Each structure stands twice: as C-alpha cells, then as structure tokens.
Amino acid sequence: MQQTQIRDALTRSPGLAAALALALGGVVGGAAAFGPLYAFAGLLGLLAGLALLTSTEVGLLVVFAIITLLPFGTLPFRAVITPNFLTLALVALTGVWVLRLLARPDAYDLRLTPLALPLLGFLGLTLFSLILGARGLPDTTTLHNYAKFVLGVLLYFSVVNCVRTRAQARLVLRGLVFAGGLAAAVALALWAMSDELALRLLVGLGRIGYPTGGRVLRYVEDDVNGLERAIGLSVDPNSFGGMLALVVALSAAQLVARRPLLRRWLLGCIVGLMTLTLILTYSRAALFGLVIAAAYLATVRYRRLWWVMLAGGALGAALLLGLGFAEEFVERVVSGVQFEDQAQQMRLAEFNNAVAIIQRYPAFGIGFGQAPDIDLTAGVSNIYLAIGQRIGLVGLAAFLGTVAAWFAQTLGALRGLDEERASWVLGCQAGIVAALAVGLADHYFFNIEFSHMVALFWGVIGLGAAVVGLPGEGAGASATGGGATAEGRARGGSRHG
C-alpha cells in the first residue's frame, strides 16, 4: 500500500517528468554521438537508476553488482567531474534511505549498531590525517578519491539501515554470490579468448573510464610471453583476486550450511567457478586469504569444510595439470613464500620504506598524498602498514579496534541465532577474515584509489551486523529495534526495502 502510494506520487511528479524527458533526450543524443550500443547501455542505466530511487533493495544489489562487475566504470561524458557508477549508486542509495527515514519516522528507526561510534571515529582520524598531511590543502585528485573512500566506508550504515528483514538479507546475500560468480565467468571468458580479442573488448570500455593504453592485459612478472592473469573488468589481478577471495569465503559457508541460500549444486558450481578464476589471477595473497578463511570456518563450526578443502584442492590441481599450468603455478607460490621473485623483493623494499615512514610520523601518519620527505615513498602492499603510514599508529589502532569489536559482537551473538542466520554471519566473518589475510600482502581494502574494495569490506561488515539484528525465526517484529510500532516497521521494511 505505502510503496504503491510512493510510486504514484513519483509518477505524478512534474520534476520526475522533466527528468525523464531530459534523460530521453540524453539517450537519443548518446545514440547519435556514441552509437546505439552506448545508448542502449544508457537506457538500461536509467531504468536501473529509477529502480534504485524507489527501492533500497535494488540499490544494494546495484552497488554490489558494480563493485564486483564494473568497479571502474564512469559516465561517458564529463560534467565538471566524471563520477563513476559506484559513486552515483552509493549517493543514490544513501539519499533514498535517509529521505525515507525523515519522511516516515513512524515506520523507520535510525539504526546505528554498537559499531557506529568507533567507525565514525575511524573516519574522523582519516580526515584529520588527510588535512594534516596536506598541510590543509589536499589536491583535487586526492580529495576526489578520498570522498569515494568515505562513501565506501559509509556503505556500512546504508546496509544496516536497509537490511531490516530476513527476506532482504537473503536477497542481498544471494545477489552478492551471483555477482561474484558472474564476475568470475566474465574473467574466465576473457582469459580463455585470444589476446587480440580480449584486448579489443577491454579497450572498448575506454569510453566509460577504463584504461586504453599500457598494461590492459596482465601477465605474471609482466612477461607477455608468460602466464596471462585473469583480471575480469577489475583492471588489477591482485585486487580482483582479493574480491574473489572475500566472496568465495562468504559463499563457502553456505556450501556447507544446513540451510543454504541457493541449491547446493548451484552453490558448488558458483564457488568452483570463482575459485578457479581466483587461482588464474595468480594472486598468492588472494589464495592465502581464501585458505585462511576456509580454515576459520572449518575450525569455528563447519568441520566438513576440511573435506571440501581437500576435494577442492585436488580438483584445482587436476585442472591446473590439465591446463598445463601446474608447474608454473607451484613455482610462483614457492618463490613467493621464499621471497625470491622480483615482486616479493619489491614488496620487502616497500615494507622497509613504510616502517621508516611510521617511525618518522608515528601518531597520525602522512595523510593520503605523497611522502613529505624526498628519501621516502608512500605506498605499500600491506593494509596494516598502509594504514600506519597514512593515518598513523592511532588510526591503525582504531581500525583494528573497530574490526575486533565487530568480531566480538557477531561471535557473541552466534549462540542466540538460528541456523540460517548463523550461517550468514559466519559467511560474513569468513569474508572479512579472507580480506584481513589478503591484507598481509595487499592494500586494496584500504586504498582511496580502489574505493570499490573499501565499499565491499565495510558493506560485508554491515551485512554481518544487520543479520545479527534481525528477528529470529517465528519471532515478532519487536526484535527489530526501537522506535514506532514494531509491526509497522517490519511491514514498512519488507515493502519499501
């Protein structure tokens, strides 16, 4: 009833009519300027935007789809700045649930959760270090990237305020699993096709912000005659592998749960596809993160996962042997563990440089720009050292404390959850464990230039917190939180999503 009224009001809105007229003109103009394919894509984007502005469920699905499938896509034209699709989706999602909260305070209560204050404190420290490091004048590019970083972190609040029912949580989790599987399928298709065709397709994305020169296709040790790395549409194979590690870990919990999100055979196919693609990224950090996350799940609850890991390892080895890459893969893993190859030697140099920066600027770091000293270089492939050098040891303590508080909250709630919700929370925990383990050798989950990875990290943390706050099976909606009548909130949450 309420959702129908909202839609009727929107359809009668003169402003919306004017916006649709302008949008239609933009589609026609796009067809003339860029071609029918881009016009069709623009039309699909408009339809998705309209759905996003009327449903937070659609908004969350769009956000996670962009994160996994098209993280660097931007508008094909410049309007003062060129916002990317993820920024637009995050702003729209935040605007919808905030306006909904203001318009219907009787049906929707603001949900902050115990993590709100620590998370806002962490963001405050990043802002302080940004200004301090730039001496009050950060450049435009840094400000733009930092704004996207903040939007990624704030996805936590969008998730906990939009996922209010079990059905919504199930929908969003399914959407994330499917999006990860589709991203893996796209990456596998690009990896399997000829280099010329894959390069042509990827360069064709240049009009929406993707790189068109330099290293579009990626190879191990940058040797074009060597092993090609799976990248999908994520540009960088290591960040792509880290994303897959998180989503595979989240999905693996469902694979062994008593009440999985999807049919077990379908989950098995999706997890297998993502795992194979992760292996073909040749990202040792991502593979290590996935193994640690699976071991976490097997230790905490799902003992059967040890057998799944053994079976998956055997299947992966067989596939690598069949593809003829087993020897190269083993050599890459061994050389990485022994810090023998060029990439690992460079990583060690970055570690030493980051430690030197932290020693000189221990409290609040150097901010998000260049290192202030000519003998030092900012940037390190380790999330903990990256946080330490960017926002100092105070910021690192805030980050670790915030994540530890989330684990304490969700682990403490596990005993009171039914099996279905417990499996969702454990999946979110495993995904974050994978991200934290990947962070030992990569920095993408705290990198203002990879805001989609930041959004994925805090979005999954938000999912875990939201699931903990859901009412139990058969419970009244009173478990959903304070505010107006609980029945009205539950009804409104399920209809307006």
TORMI-788250 format. One line per field, with one value per residue (C-alpha): residue number from 1; x, y, z. Coordinates in steps of 0.5 Angstrom, whole numbers, always signed. Layout:
N
pos NUM:...
u X:...
v Y:...
w Z:...
END
This chain:
497
pos 1:2:3:4:5:6:7:8:9:10:11:12:13:14:15:16:17:18:19:20:21:22:23:24:25:26:27:28:29:30:31:32:33:34:35:36:37:38:39:40:41:42:43:44:45:46:47:48:49:50:51:52:53:54:55:56:57:58:59:60:61:62:63:64:65:66:67:68:69:70:71:72:73:74:75:76:77:78:79:80:81:82:83:84:85:86:87:88:89:90:91:92:93:94:95:96:97:98:99:100:101:102:103:104:105:106:107:108:109:110:111:112:113:114:115:116:117:118:119:120:121:122:123:124:125:126:127:128:129:130:131:132:133:134:135:136:137:138:139:140:141:142:143:144:145:146:147:148:149:150:151:152:153:154:155:156:157:158:159:160:161:162:163:164:165:166:167:168:169:170:171:172:173:174:175:176:177:178:179:180:181:182:183:184:185:186:187:188:189:190:191:192:193:194:195:196:197:198:199:200:201:202:203:204:205:206:207:208:209:210:211:212:213:214:215:216:217:218:219:220:221:222:223:224:225:226:227:228:229:230:231:232:233:234:235:236:237:238:239:240:241:242:243:244:245:246:247:248:249:250:251:252:253:254:255:256:257:258:259:260:261:262:263:264:265:266:267:268:269:270:271:272:273:274:275:276:277:278:279:280:281:282:283:284:285:286:287:288:289:290:291:292:293:294:295:296:297:298:299:300:301:302:303:304:305:306:307:308:309:310:311:312:313:314:315:316:317:318:319:320:321:322:323:324:325:326:327:328:329:330:331:332:333:334:335:336:337:338:339:340:341:342:343:344:345:346:347:348:349:350:351:352:353:354:355:356:357:358:359:360:361:362:363:364:365:366:367:368:369:370:371:372:373:374:375:376:377:378:379:380:381:382:383:384:385:386:387:388:389:390:391:392:393:394:395:396:397:398:399:400:401:402:403:404:405:406:407:408:409:410:411:412:413:414:415:416:417:418:419:420:421:422:423:424:425:426:427:428:429:430:431:432:433:434:435:436:437:438:439:440:441:442:443:444:445:446:447:448:449:450:451:452:453:454:455:456:457:458:459:460:461:462:463:464:465:466:467:468:469:470:471:472:473:474:475:476:477:478:479:480:481:482:483:484:485:486:487:488:489:490:491:492:493:494:495:496:497
u +0:+5:+10:+4:+3:+10:+10:+4:+7:+13:+9:+5:+12:+13:+20:+21:+17:+22:+28:+25:+25:+32:+34:+31:+34:+41:+39:+38:+44:+48:+46:+48:+54:+57:+53:+47:+50:+52:+45:+42:+47:+45:+38:+39:+43:+37:+32:+37:+37:+30:+29:+35:+31:+25:+28:+34:+34:+35:+40:+44:+44:+46:+52:+55:+54:+58:+63:+64:+63:+64:+68:+72:+66:+65:+60:+62:+62:+65:+60:+65:+68:+67:+63:+64:+58:+59:+60:+53:+50:+52:+50:+43:+43:+44:+40:+34:+34:+36:+30:+26:+28:+26:+19:+17:+20:+14:+16:+23:+28:+35:+40:+47:+49:+55:+60:+57:+62:+68:+67:+66:+72:+76:+73:+75:+82:+83:+80:+85:+91:+89:+89:+95:+99:+97:+98:+91:+91:+90:+90:+83:+85:+86:+80:+76:+79:+78:+71:+70:+73:+69:+63:+65:+66:+59:+56:+56:+51:+47:+47:+45:+39:+37:+37:+31:+28:+31:+28:+32:+38:+37:+36:+43:+47:+44:+46:+53:+54:+51:+55:+62:+60:+58:+65:+69:+65:+67:+74:+75:+72:+77:+82:+81:+80:+85:+89:+88:+80:+81:+85:+80:+74:+77:+80:+73:+71:+75:+69:+67:+73:+77:+85:+86:+94:+100:+98:+91:+92:+96:+102:+106:+112:+110:+112:+108:+110:+109:+103:+97:+93:+85:+83:+76:+74:+77:+84:+88:+89:+91:+85:+81:+83:+82:+75:+74:+77:+72:+66:+68:+69:+63:+60:+63:+60:+53:+56:+56:+51:+45:+40:+44:+42:+42:+41:+47:+49:+49:+53:+58:+58:+59:+64:+68:+68:+70:+76:+78:+78:+82:+87:+88:+89:+96:+95:+98:+96:+88:+90:+93:+87:+82:+85:+86:+78:+76:+81:+77:+70:+72:+75:+69:+64:+64:+68:+66:+70:+76:+74:+71:+78:+82:+77:+77:+85:+85:+80:+84:+91:+88:+85:+92:+95:+90:+91:+99:+100:+101:+109:+109:+104:+108:+114:+110:+108:+114:+118:+113:+114:+121:+121:+126:+122:+122:+115:+117:+123:+120:+115:+120:+123:+116:+116:+122:+120:+113:+117:+121:+115:+112:+118:+118:+111:+108:+102:+98:+102:+103:+96:+94:+98:+106:+111:+113:+121:+125:+128:+121:+116:+109:+105:+106:+103:+100:+94:+97:+103:+99:+94:+100:+104:+97:+94:+99:+99:+93:+89:+92:+89:+82:+82:+84:+79:+73:+74:+76:+69:+65:+68:+67:+59:+58:+61:+58:+51:+52:+50:+43:+42:+38:+42:+40:+42:+48:+51:+50:+54:+59:+60:+61:+66:+70:+70:+73:+78:+80:+80:+85:+89:+90:+92:+98:+101:+96:+93:+87:+82:+85:+86:+83:+84:+80:+74:+70:+75:+73:+66:+66:+70:+65:+59:+60:+62:+55:+51:+54:+52:+45:+44:+45:+40:+34:+29:+29:+25:+18:+19:+15:+18:+19:+26:+28:+29:+26:+22:+15:+11:+15:+10:+9:+17:+17:+12:+15:+22:+19:+15:+20:+26
v +0:+5:+3:+4:+11:+13:+10:+14:+20:+19:+18:+25:+29:+34:+34:+27:+28:+33:+29:+23:+28:+30:+23:+21:+27:+24:+17:+20:+24:+19:+14:+20:+21:+15:+9:+5:+0:+6:+9:+2:+2:+9:+7:+1:+5:+10:+4:+2:+9:+9:+3:+5:+11:+7:+1:+1:-7:-5:+0:-5:-10:-5:-3:-10:-11:-5:-7:-14:-13:-6:-2:+3:+5:+12:+17:+17:+25:+30:+34:+38:+32:+25:+21:+13:+9:+6:+14:+15:+9:+10:+17:+15:+9:+14:+19:+14:+11:+18:+21:+15:+16:+23:+22:+16:+17:+13:+7:+7:+8:+10:+4:+5:-1:-1:+0:+7:+11:+7:+7:+15:+16:+12:+16:+22:+20:+19:+26:+29:+26:+28:+35:+35:+31:+36:+42:+44:+44:+37:+37:+36:+29:+27:+30:+26:+20:+21:+23:+16:+12:+16:+14:+6:+6:+9:+4:+0:+5:+4:-4:-4:+1:-2:-9:-10:-17:-24:-24:-17:-20:-27:-23:-18:-24:-28:-22:-22:-29:-29:-22:-25:-32:-27:-23:-30:-32:-26:-26:-33:-32:-26:-30:-36:-32:-30:-24:-19:-20:-19:-13:-10:-12:-8:-2:-1:+0:+6:+11:+9:+11:+4:+4:+4:+4:+1:-6:-7:-15:-17:-23:-26:-21:-17:-22:-22:-29:-32:-33:-29:-27:-27:-20:-19:-12:-10:-8:-11:-18:-17:-13:-18:-24:-20:-19:-26:-29:-25:-27:-34:-35:-32:-37:-43:-42:-43:-49:-53:-50:-54:-49:-46:-39:-43:-50:-54:-56:-49:-46:-51:-49:-42:-43:-47:-42:-37:-41:-43:-36:-34:-39:-36:-29:-32:-28:-31:-26:-28:-35:-35:-31:-36:-42:-38:-36:-43:-46:-41:-43:-51:-49:-45:-49:-53:-59:-62:-56:-59:-65:-60:-56:-63:-64:-57:-57:-64:-61:-55:-59:-63:-57:-54:-60:-61:-54:-55:-49:-53:-53:-45:-44:-48:-45:-38:-40:-43:-37:-32:-36:-35:-28:-30:-27:-19:-18:-20:-17:-10:-12:-12:-6:-3:-6:-3:+4:+4:+2:+8:+13:+10:+12:+19:+20:+15:+19:+21:+19:+23:+23:+21:+25:+24:+23:+29:+27:+26:+20:+16:+14:+13:+6:-1:-7:-9:-6:-5:-2:+3:+5:+6:+10:+14:+15:+13:+8:+12:+10:+3:+2:+5:+0:-6:-4:-3:-9:-13:-10:-13:-20:-19:-17:-22:-28:-27:-27:-33:-38:-34:-34:-40:-44:-40:-33:-36:-39:-32:-29:-34:-33:-25:-27:-31:-26:-21:-26:-27:-20:-19:-24:-22:-15:-18:-18:-13:-6:-5:-6:+1:+5:+11:+9:+3:+5:-1:-5:-1:-1:-9:-9:-5:-7:-14:-12:-8:-14:-18:-13:-13:-20:-20:-15:-19:-22:-30:-35:-34:-28:-22:-16:-13:-16:-11:-5:+1:+7:+7:+0:-6:-8:-2:-2:-9:-8:-2:-5:-11:-7:-1:-5
w +0:+2:-3:-8:-6:-6:-14:-15:-12:-16:-23:-22:-20:-25:-23:-25:-32:-33:-31:-35:-41:-40:-40:-46:-50:-47:-49:-56:-56:-54:-60:-64:-61:-59:-62:-61:-56:-51:-52:-50:-44:-42:-42:-38:-33:-33:-31:-26:-23:-23:-19:-15:-13:-11:-7:-3:-4:-11:-9:-5:-11:-16:-11:-10:-18:-19:-14:-17:-24:-27:-21:-25:-30:-30:-34:-42:-41:-36:-32:-28:-25:-28:-23:-23:-23:-16:-13:-16:-14:-7:-6:-9:-4:+2:+0:-1:+6:+9:+6:+8:+15:+15:+11:+15:+22:+25:+20:+20:+26:+25:+26:+28:+32:+37:+31:+29:+34:+33:+26:+26:+30:+25:+19:+23:+24:+17:+15:+21:+17:+10:+12:+17:+12:+6:+11:+10:+2:-1:-8:-12:-14:-7:-5:-10:-8:-1:-2:-6:+0:+5:+1:+1:+9:+10:+6:+13:+15:+9:+10:+17:+16:+9:+11:+16:+15:+13:+6:+5:+8:+4:-3:-2:+0:-6:-10:-8:-9:-16:-18:-16:-20:-26:-25:-25:-31:-35:-33:-35:-41:-43:-40:-45:-51:-56:-53:-59:-58:-50:-51:-56:-52:-46:-50:-52:-45:-45:-46:-39:-36:-37:-39:-46:-46:-43:-39:-40:-40:-35:-34:-29:-28:-34:-39:-45:-47:-40:-36:-37:-31:-30:-29:-31:-31:-25:-28:-23:-22:-15:-13:-17:-13:-6:-8:-10:-4:+0:-4:-4:+3:+4:-1:+2:+9:+5:+1:+8:+12:+13:+10:+4:+1:-6:-8:-6:-13:-16:-10:-11:-19:-17:-11:-16:-22:-17:-14:-21:-23:-17:-18:-25:-22:-20:-13:-8:-3:-5:-5:+2:+4:+2:+5:+12:+11:+10:+16:+20:+18:+19:+26:+28:+26:+20:+20:+14:+10:+12:+7:+2:+2:+1:-5:-8:-8:-11:-17:-17:-18:-23:-27:-27:-29:-35:-37:-37:-31:-25:-25:-26:-21:-16:-18:-17:-10:-7:-10:-6:+0:+0:-3:-9:-15:-17:-14:-7:-7:-9:-3:+2:+0:+1:+8:+10:+7:+10:+17:+16:+15:+21:+25:+23:+23:+28:+31:+25:+19:+13:+10:+3:-1:-3:+3:+5:+5:-1:+1:+3:-2:+0:-2:+1:-1:+6:+9:+16:+14:+9:+15:+19:+14:+12:+19:+24:+29:+33:+26:+26:+33:+31:+25:+29:+35:+30:+27:+33:+36:+30:+31:+39:+37:+32:+35:+42:+38:+34:+40:+40:+33:+29:+24:+18:+21:+24:+17:+14:+20:+19:+12:+13:+18:+14:+8:+13:+15:+8:+7:+13:+11:+4:+7:+9:+2:-1:+1:-3:+2:+5:-2:-4:-11:-10:-7:-9:-5:+1:+0:-1:+6:+10:+6:+9:+16:+15:+13:+19:+24:+20:+20:+28:+29:+25:+29:+30:+26:+28:+33:+33:+29:+36:+36:+30:+34:+38:+35:+33:+33:+31:+27:+23:+22:+20:+15:+12:+12:+8:+3:+2:+3
END
